[in-house]
Amino acid sequence: MSATPPPPPARHIGADWTHQDGKRTTLTITVCRACSGRWFPPRDSCSACASGDVEDIASDTRGIVYASSVVRIAPRGFQAPYVLAYVDISGVRILVHSPSSDRALAPGTPVELTVTPIADTGDGTVTSYAIIPLDDQHTPTGEER
């Protein structure tokens, strides 16, 4: 007898930009053909040169932490502490949750995109694109529990 699957999330942040193929997770980013600017979330025109000659491409599945911080006072539905990180991936810098740790991630930490629950509201679970460190022994930035 198989287990009952979990209920679908009440909301998926970034669902239109998040793509999963088995265990691989990618995001849609916009590349400007006129100036080579790159953007996330995707857009219809370039924010650098205003060209409408843009294309959407899939991001890499891995990136590098630029900076991160531990959120210790959470908004309603979120469970503190949790980590928010800026990650460089495919030429864009994105803000993502890092649910696998309650320690800030050191700049340069390699990470992989995933989709995971990030909050639990009265309407159900909220999921979003997120990151997990590729090295479970990642070095904290000094912000310990």
N, C-alpha and C positions, 0 to 999 in steps of 0.2 A: 504494500500500500504506500503510495507516495504522499509526501508532505504537502499541505495546502500552501500554494504560493502566497507571498505577502501581498497585501492590497496595493494597488498602484498609488504612486505619490499624489498628494493633493495638488502639488505644483512642482514643476521642474523649471528652475531658473536657467535661462539660456537654451531651452529645448530646441529652438530653431537653429542654433549655431553648434550644437553638440551632436556628434555622430559616434556611434559605437559599432564596431565590427568584431564580435567575439569579445576578447579582452582589450582590444585596441580602442582608444578614445582619441578623437581629433576634434578640432574646432574649425569653424569656417572663418577665414580671415580674408580681407579684401586687399588686393594689390592693384595699384594704379599703373596703367600701361604708359602714361605720360611722364610721370616723375619717379616711379618705382616706390612711392609711399606705401606703407602697409598699415592696416587698421583692424582693430578688434574692439567691439563687435563690428561685424561687416556693415558696410554702408553703400549707398547708391552713387555717391560721388566722393572724390578725393578731398579730404579736409586740408591738404597742403596746397594743392594747385587748383581745386574746384573742377577738375576734369571729370566728365561722366564716363570716361573710357577706363573702366575698372573691371576686374574679374575676381570672382570668389574662388579660393583654393582651400584645400584641407591643410591644416597645420601638421607639424611633426607631432609625434606622440610624447616626446620628451623635451624638457627645457631645463633652464638653470635659474635658481633663486637669485634674484637681485637684492631683495630685502624682505624681512618679515617681522611680524609683531604678534605678541600674545594678547588676545582680547580677554580681559578679566571681568568686565561688566557687560553682560550680553543684553541685546534687545529681547523683547518677549518672544518666546518660542525657541531661542537659541540657548544652548547649555555652555556656560563659561567654565573653564577657560577653553578657548580654541584659537587656532593660528590662522592669520591672514597673511598671504605672501604675494609679493610682486614677482612674477616669473617671466623671463625672456624666453620666448618660443617662436620660432619661424619669423623672426624679425619684428615681433610685437611684444609689448610688455602688458601682461594681464594681471588682474587682481583675482586671487583664488583662495579658497579654503584649503587647509591642510588638516584633515581630520585624524591623521595617523599619529599626531603628536600634540602635546600641550606645551611644547618648548618651541621657541622661535628657531627657525632654520637659518643656518649660517649662509651668508652670500656665497654663491658658487656651488651650493648643494645641487646635485643632479636630481631631477624629479620626473615623474611620469604622470600624464593626465589620466583621470578616472572620473567616474560619476558616483556620487555617494550622497546619503542623506546629510543635510547640514542643519536642519531645524525640525522641530515637531510642534506644529501649531494646533489650535483647536479644530482646524479643518483637516488635519492629517500631516503627514511627513512632507517636508520640502527637500527636494534633491537639487543638485547642481553639479557642474563640472568642478573638479577639485584636483589636487595633486597629492602624490605620495612620494616620499623620498626613496630614491633607488638604493640608498645605503642605509640600512636600519641603524647603523652606528653613527648617523649624522652628528656633526658637532653643533651643540647649541651655541647661541650667541651670548651666553652669559645670563639669559633670563631663565632662571630655574623656577620650579614650582614653589 
